[in-house]
Amino acid sequence: MVERLIRTVKEQCLWLHNFQSLDEARTTLRAWFKYYNEQRPHQALGMKTPSVVYQQLAA
């Protein structure tokens, strides 16, 4: 699972940007992970976002 996440981060974020600084990379990755967890549906989660699934489990 971890390898799949790392591959996804590389393919959908890191390889698409030419970062000029570490702060720029951090900001971009922070925004991408927010999108990944809160907006992007995941097939393995029944096309729900991780944040929705987590909220359902916590309830």
Kinemage of the C-alpha trace (Angstrom):
@kinemage 1
@onewidth
@group {chain A} dominant
@subgroup {mainchain}
@vectorlist {calphas} color= white
{ca met a 1} P 0.000 0.000 0.000
{ca val a 2} L 2.786 2.422 0.853
{ca glu a 3} L 4.545 1.803 -2.456
{ca arg a 4} L 1.307 2.579 -4.304
{ca leu a 5} L 0.910 5.862 -2.418
{ca ile a 6} L 4.504 6.886 -3.129
{ca arg a 7} L 4.064 6.077 -6.833
{ca thr a 8} L 0.858 8.126 -6.948
{ca val a 9} L 2.537 11.107 -5.264
{ca lys a 10} L 5.390 10.955 -7.770
{ca glu a 11} L 3.147 10.578 -10.828
{ca gln a 12} L 0.479 13.118 -9.891
{ca cys a 13} L 2.542 15.726 -8.066
{ca leu a 14} L 6.326 15.550 -7.916
{ca trp a 15} L 7.086 14.800 -11.557
{ca leu a 16} L 4.772 17.589 -12.721
{ca his a 17} L 6.616 20.373 -10.904
{ca asn a 18} L 10.063 21.885 -11.053
{ca phe a 19} L 10.441 23.117 -7.487
{ca gln a 20} L 12.680 26.105 -6.881
{ca ser a 21} L 12.840 25.690 -3.119
{ca leu a 22} L 12.065 23.295 -0.327
{ca asp a 23} L 9.276 25.595 0.896
{ca glu a 24} L 7.653 25.518 -2.548
{ca ala a 25} L 7.800 21.696 -2.545
{ca arg a 26} L 6.283 21.546 0.945
{ca thr a 27} L 3.467 23.914 0.017
{ca thr a 28} L 2.660 22.010 -3.169
{ca leu a 29} L 2.751 18.615 -1.448
{ca arg a 30} L 0.601 19.886 1.428
{ca ala a 31} L -2.033 21.084 -1.066
{ca trp a 32} L -1.862 17.806 -3.013
{ca phe a 33} L -2.307 15.657 0.111
{ca lys a 34} L -5.265 17.816 1.165
{ca tyr a 35} L -6.822 17.186 -2.257
{ca tyr a 36} L -5.933 13.462 -2.071
{ca asn a 37} L -7.585 13.017 1.332
{ca glu a 38} L -10.544 15.380 1.056
{ca gln a 39} L -11.606 15.577 -2.604
{ca arg a 40} L -10.190 12.712 -4.668
{ca pro a 41} L -12.421 9.605 -4.636
{ca his a 42} L -10.616 6.288 -4.149
{ca gln a 43} L -11.762 3.151 -5.912
{ca ala a 44} L -10.644 0.971 -2.987
{ca leu a 45} L -12.927 3.000 -0.696
{ca gly a 46} L -16.027 2.621 -2.854
{ca met a 47} L -15.370 5.924 -4.649
{ca lys a 48} L -15.367 7.845 -1.370
{ca thr a 49} L -12.642 10.097 -0.059
{ca pro a 50} L -10.484 9.005 2.868
{ca ser a 51} L -11.853 11.831 5.014
{ca val a 52} L -15.450 10.668 4.453
{ca val a 53} L -14.558 7.074 5.286
{ca tyr a 54} L -12.702 8.181 8.419
{ca gln a 55} L -15.696 10.283 9.539
{ca gln a 56} L -18.015 7.300 9.033
{ca leu a 57} L -15.736 5.054 11.094
{ca ala a 58} L -15.424 7.635 13.887
{ca ala a 59} L -19.189 8.074 14.156
